[in-house]
Amino acid sequence: MNIVLGVDAGNTKTIAIVARADGSILGWGRSGCGDIYGVGEQAALDAIAAASFEALSAARAEANGLASIVLSAAGADWPEDFETIRDGAVARGLRPHPIVYNDAIGGLRAGSPDGTGVGVACGTAAATGARSRDGRIWHSSFWQEAGGADQLGETALKSIVRAELGIAPRDPAMPLTQAFLRYLNLPTVEAMLHALTARDFRSAPQPEIKSMAKVVLDVAAEGDAMALSLVNNQGRALGDTALAAARKVGIEREPFHLVLTGGVLRHPSALMRDAIIARVRAASPSVNVIHDALEPALGAVMLALEHAHVAITPTVRAKLQMTAPPKKVFET
């Protein structure tokens, strides 16, 4: 039986999926952070192995009987990282030849009909990956500024603080400031800054700055100039990196797929998405924008199927989607 394993090893979770050549999913597993930069080599590789063997157990399959194994991993940034992840997976029993990609390529494969184009993922952080028809691959890795929810929240906080200090122009209504204070249930900007930076926060959980990105997007959608500027600036920066990725693999002068994924880009407001698309279309007017990508773990499975010489036909793709794990498996 032609069975493959695809693993999406991310910063917040790792998801592994076992599937047949026809796209039928046989089992899945989930564990913690699989990013070697996030929790260190050993913990990340243990998480990859744990999710993988949970999926294999559910599928009643053995690793050494698989047609291919693909690890689409955050933290697969430099050549030595690919080697570390591959060797660590083999040492943990994922044999014989796991293939490692940066997770931006798994995200791209999940959305692109033929696996080519540029993928922009904007979640807690941002990642960009590109793949040409002749097989050239590029991922942004440390070339890219943060660009995700963390950066949007941090930039908004800095703008609020500057306005409060009178360093930047201050709108008397300050909708973004008021929205942050309401969200955190705090009375003043000083109290907010203290809550977000204090060393001792035993009396109350310290808020996560990434959670503030939704507030920025909400207020921008209501027309606030400060929030709109922050969202548009970040969207344009993501578009610039998408164009750089297209240039790196030589597809900037031809129509290509632009896959937009990640929690920030799933916000009901289209402002961030529109800013990215406008920036890319200014240089590549024929770009084909794709919003409805499958989960990145299914992209890893598709890469594994391709390495097992299985064509990703619409039928296979539909089967993967139809038999995918429940939505809660993919949620943070």
C-alpha positions as CSV (number, residue, x, y, z in Angstrom):
1,M,0.0,0.0,0.0
2,N,1.4,3.4,-1.0
3,I,1.3,5.4,2.3
4,V,3.0,8.6,3.2
5,L,3.6,10.8,6.2
6,G,3.4,14.6,6.2
7,V,4.4,16.7,9.2
8,D,3.8,20.4,9.7
9,A,6.2,21.4,12.6
10,G,5.3,24.9,13.7
11,N,5.9,27.3,16.6
12,T,2.7,26.6,18.5
13,K,2.0,23.0,17.5
14,T,3.1,20.1,15.3
15,I,0.6,18.1,13.3
16,A,1.4,14.8,11.5
17,I,-0.8,13.1,9.0
18,V,-0.7,9.7,7.4
19,A,-2.4,9.3,4.0
20,R,-2.9,6.9,1.2
21,A,-2.0,7.6,-2.4
22,D,-5.6,8.4,-3.2
23,G,-5.7,11.2,-0.6
24,S,-7.5,9.2,2.1
25,I,-6.2,10.2,5.5
26,L,-5.7,7.2,7.8
27,G,-4.5,8.9,11.0
28,W,-3.1,12.0,12.6
29,G,-1.2,13.2,15.6
30,R,-0.5,16.4,17.4
31,S,2.2,17.6,19.8
32,G,3.9,20.9,20.8
33,C,6.4,23.3,19.3
34,G,8.5,21.7,16.5
35,D,10.7,24.7,15.8
36,I,14.3,24.0,16.7
37,Y,14.8,27.8,17.2
38,G,11.8,28.0,19.5
39,V,12.4,25.3,22.1
40,G,15.8,23.9,21.1
41,E,16.8,20.9,19.0
42,Q,15.9,18.0,21.4
43,A,12.4,19.3,22.4
44,A,11.5,20.2,18.9
45,L,12.6,16.9,17.4
46,D,10.8,15.0,20.2
47,A,7.6,16.9,19.3
48,I,8.0,15.9,15.6
49,A,8.5,12.3,16.6
50,A,5.6,12.3,19.1
51,A,3.1,13.6,16.5
52,S,4.5,11.3,13.8
53,F,4.2,8.1,15.8
54,E,0.8,9.1,17.1
55,A,-0.4,9.4,13.5
56,L,1.3,6.2,12.5
57,S,-0.3,4.4,15.4
58,A,-3.7,5.7,14.5
59,A,-3.2,4.6,10.9
60,R,-1.8,1.2,12.0
61,A,1.3,1.8,9.9
62,E,5.0,1.5,10.4
63,A,7.5,4.2,9.5
64,N,9.8,1.8,7.6
65,G,6.9,0.9,5.4
66,L,6.1,4.4,4.2
67,A,6.6,5.5,0.6
68,S,7.9,8.9,1.8
69,I,8.1,11.2,4.8
70,V,8.1,15.0,4.5
71,L,8.8,17.3,7.4
72,S,7.7,20.9,6.7
73,A,9.3,22.6,9.6
74,A,9.6,26.1,11.1
75,G,13.2,26.4,11.9
76,A,14.4,24.7,8.7
77,D,16.2,27.9,7.8
78,W,19.9,27.2,7.0
79,P,21.5,24.1,5.5
80,E,22.7,22.8,8.9
81,D,19.1,23.1,10.2
82,F,17.9,20.8,7.5
83,E,20.6,18.3,8.4
84,T,19.8,18.6,12.1
85,I,16.0,18.0,11.6
86,R,16.6,15.1,9.1
87,D,19.2,13.3,11.3
88,G,17.2,13.9,14.4
89,A,14.1,12.4,12.8
90,V,16.0,9.4,11.6
91,A,17.5,8.9,15.1
92,R,14.0,8.8,16.5
93,G,12.8,6.1,14.1
94,L,11.5,8.1,11.2
95,R,13.4,6.1,8.6
96,P,14.8,5.7,6.1
97,H,14.9,9.1,4.2
98,P,12.7,11.9,5.6
99,I,12.7,15.0,3.3
100,V,12.8,18.4,5.0
101,Y,11.3,21.7,3.7
102,N,10.9,25.0,5.4
103,D,7.3,25.3,6.5
104,A,6.6,28.2,4.2
105,I,6.8,25.7,1.3
106,G,4.3,23.4,3.0
107,G,1.9,26.4,3.3
108,L,2.4,27.3,-0.4
109,R,1.7,23.7,-1.4
110,A,-1.5,23.6,0.6
111,G,-2.9,26.5,-1.5
112,S,-1.3,26.4,-4.9
113,P,-3.1,24.1,-7.4
114,D,0.3,23.0,-8.9
115,G,2.6,23.7,-5.9
116,T,4.2,26.7,-7.6
117,G,4.0,30.4,-6.9
118,V,4.5,32.5,-3.8
119,G,3.0,31.7,-0.4
120,V,2.7,34.4,2.3
121,A,1.8,33.1,5.8
122,C,1.0,35.7,8.4
123,G,0.3,34.2,11.8
124,T,2.2,34.9,15.1
125,A,5.2,35.6,12.8
126,A,5.4,35.8,9.0
127,A,7.0,33.5,6.5
128,T,7.2,33.6,2.7
129,G,8.1,30.8,0.3
130,A,8.3,30.5,-3.5
131,R,8.6,27.6,-5.9
132,S,9.0,27.8,-9.7
133,R,7.8,25.3,-12.3
134,D,11.4,24.2,-12.9
135,G,11.9,23.3,-9.2
136,R,13.7,26.4,-7.8
137,I,12.7,27.0,-4.1
138,W,13.3,30.0,-1.8
139,H,12.1,30.7,1.7
140,S,12.4,34.0,3.5
141,S,13.7,32.7,6.8
142,F,15.8,35.4,8.5
143,W,15.7,37.6,5.4
144,Q,12.2,38.6,6.5
145,E,11.2,41.0,9.2
146,A,8.8,39.6,11.8
147,G,5.7,40.8,9.9
148,G,3.1,38.8,11.9
149,A,0.7,39.3,14.8
150,D,3.6,40.0,17.2
151,Q,5.0,42.8,15.1
152,L,1.5,44.4,14.4
153,G,0.8,44.4,18.2
154,E,4.2,45.7,19.1
155,T,4.1,48.5,16.4
156,A,0.7,49.5,17.6
157,L,1.8,49.7,21.2
158,K,4.8,51.8,20.3
159,S,2.5,54.2,18.3
160,I,0.2,54.5,21.3
161,V,3.0,55.2,23.7
162,R,4.5,57.8,21.3
163,A,1.1,59.6,21.0
164,E,0.6,59.4,24.8
165,L,4.1,61.1,25.3
166,G,3.3,63.8,22.7
167,I,6.1,62.6,20.4
168,A,3.6,61.8,17.7
169,P,0.4,63.6,16.8
170,R,-2.4,62.7,19.2
171,D,-6.0,62.2,18.1
172,P,-8.2,63.4,21.0
173,A,-10.5,60.4,20.5
174,M,-7.6,57.9,20.3
175,P,-9.7,55.0,19.1
176,L,-6.8,52.5,19.0
177,T,-5.7,53.5,22.5
178,Q,-9.2,53.1,23.9
179,A,-9.6,49.7,22.2
180,F,-6.4,48.4,23.7
181,L,-7.4,49.6,27.2
182,R,-10.9,48.0,26.8
183,Y,-9.4,44.8,25.6
184,L,-7.0,44.6,28.5
185,N,-9.5,46.1,31.0
186,L,-6.9,48.6,32.2
187,P,-7.5,52.3,33.0
188,T,-4.5,54.1,31.5
189,V,-1.6,53.7,28.9
190,E,0.8,53.6,31.8
191,A,-1.1,50.7,33.4
192,M,-1.1,48.9,30.0
193,L,2.6,49.4,29.5
194,H,3.3,48.1,33.0
195,A,1.1,45.0,32.4
196,L,2.9,44.2,29.2
197,T,6.5,44.7,30.5
198,A,6.5,44.0,34.2
199,R,9.0,41.4,35.5
200,D,6.6,40.3,38.2
201,F,3.2,39.4,36.9
202,R,2.3,36.7,39.4
203,S,-1.0,38.4,40.4
204,A,-2.3,38.3,36.8
205,P,-1.3,36.6,33.6
206,Q,0.8,38.8,31.3
207,P,-1.1,39.6,28.1
208,E,0.3,38.3,24.9
209,I,1.2,41.1,22.4
210,K,0.2,38.9,19.5
211,S,-3.4,38.8,20.7
212,M,-3.5,42.6,20.2
213,A,-3.2,42.2,16.4
214,K,-6.9,41.5,16.2
215,V,-7.7,44.7,18.0
216,V,-5.6,46.7,15.5
217,L,-7.4,45.1,12.6
218,D,-10.8,45.7,14.2
219,V,-10.1,49.3,14.8
220,A,-8.6,49.7,11.3
221,A,-11.8,48.3,9.8
222,E,-13.7,51.0,11.7
223,G,-11.7,53.7,9.9
224,D,-9.2,54.8,12.5
225,A,-6.3,56.5,10.7
226,M,-3.5,55.2,13.1
227,A,-4.7,51.6,12.9
228,L,-5.2,51.9,9.1
229,S,-1.6,53.2,8.7
230,L,-0.2,50.3,10.7
231,V,-2.1,47.6,8.8
232,N,-1.3,49.1,5.4
233,N,2.4,49.5,6.2
234,Q,2.7,45.9,7.3
235,G,0.7,44.7,4.3
236,R,3.0,46.6,1.9
237,A,6.0,45.1,3.6
238,L,4.7,41.6,3.2
239,G,3.9,42.3,-0.4
240,D,7.5,43.5,-0.9
241,T,8.8,40.2,0.5
242,A,6.4,38.3,-1.7
243,L,7.8,40.1,-4.8
244,A,11.4,39.4,-3.6
245,A,10.5,35.7,-3.3
246,A,9.1,35.7,-6.9
247,R,12.3,37.3,-8.1
248,K,14.5,34.7,-6.3
249,V,12.9,31.8,-8.3
250,G,12.5,33.8,-11.5
251,I,8.7,34.0,-11.8
252,E,8.2,37.7,-11.2
253,R,7.6,38.4,-14.9
254,E,5.0,35.7,-15.4
255,P,1.5,35.0,-14.0
256,F,2.0,33.1,-10.7
257,H,-0.2,31.9,-7.8
258,L,-0.1,34.1,-4.6
259,V,-1.3,32.0,-1.6
260,L,-2.3,34.0,1.4
261,T,-2.6,32.1,4.7
262,G,-2.4,32.5,8.5
263,G,-4.5,33.8,11.3
264,V,-3.9,37.5,10.6
265,L,-5.0,37.1,7.0
266,R,-8.2,35.3,8.1
267,H,-9.5,38.4,9.8
268,P,-13.0,39.5,8.5
269,S,-11.5,42.8,7.3
270,A,-9.7,42.5,4.0
271,L,-7.4,45.5,4.7
272,M,-4.2,43.5,5.3
273,R,-4.9,41.2,2.4
274,D,-5.7,44.1,0.1
275,A,-2.5,45.9,1.0
276,I,-0.4,42.8,0.1
277,I,-2.3,42.2,-3.1
278,A,-2.0,45.8,-4.3
279,R,1.7,45.8,-3.6
280,V,2.3,42.6,-5.6
281,R,-0.1,43.5,-8.4
282,A,1.7,46.8,-8.9
283,A,4.7,44.8,-10.2
284,S,3.0,41.6,-11.3
285,P,-0.5,42.5,-12.5
286,S,-1.4,38.9,-13.6
287,V,-0.9,37.3,-10.2
288,N,-3.6,34.8,-9.3
289,V,-4.6,35.3,-5.6
290,I,-5.7,32.3,-3.6
291,H,-7.3,32.7,-0.2
292,D,-8.8,29.3,0.4
293,A,-5.7,27.2,1.2
294,L,-6.0,23.9,3.0
295,E,-4.3,23.5,6.3
296,P,-0.4,23.6,6.1
297,A,-0.2,20.0,7.4
298,L,-2.2,18.9,4.3
299,G,0.4,20.8,2.2
300,A,3.1,18.6,3.9
301,V,1.1,15.5,2.9
302,M,0.9,16.7,-0.7
303,L,4.6,17.2,-0.8
304,A,5.1,13.6,0.5
305,L,2.7,12.3,-2.1
306,E,4.6,14.0,-4.8
307,H,7.9,12.5,-3.5
308,A,6.1,9.1,-3.8
309,H,5.4,10.0,-7.5
310,V,1.7,10.6,-6.9
311,A,0.1,13.4,-8.9
312,I,-2.0,15.8,-6.8
313,T,-5.1,15.8,-9.0
314,P,-8.3,17.6,-8.0
315,T,-9.7,14.2,-6.9
316,V,-6.7,13.6,-4.5
317,R,-6.9,17.1,-3.2
318,A,-10.7,16.8,-2.6
319,K,-10.1,13.5,-0.8
320,L,-7.6,15.0,1.5
321,Q,-10.0,17.8,2.4
322,M,-12.9,15.4,2.8
323,T,-11.0,13.1,5.2
324,A,-9.0,15.8,7.0
325,P,-8.9,15.8,10.8
326,P,-11.5,17.9,12.7
327,K,-10.9,21.6,12.7
328,K,-10.1,21.6,16.4
329,V,-7.0,19.5,15.7
330,F,-5.6,22.5,13.7
331,E,-6.6,25.2,16.2
332,T,-4.0,26.7,18.5
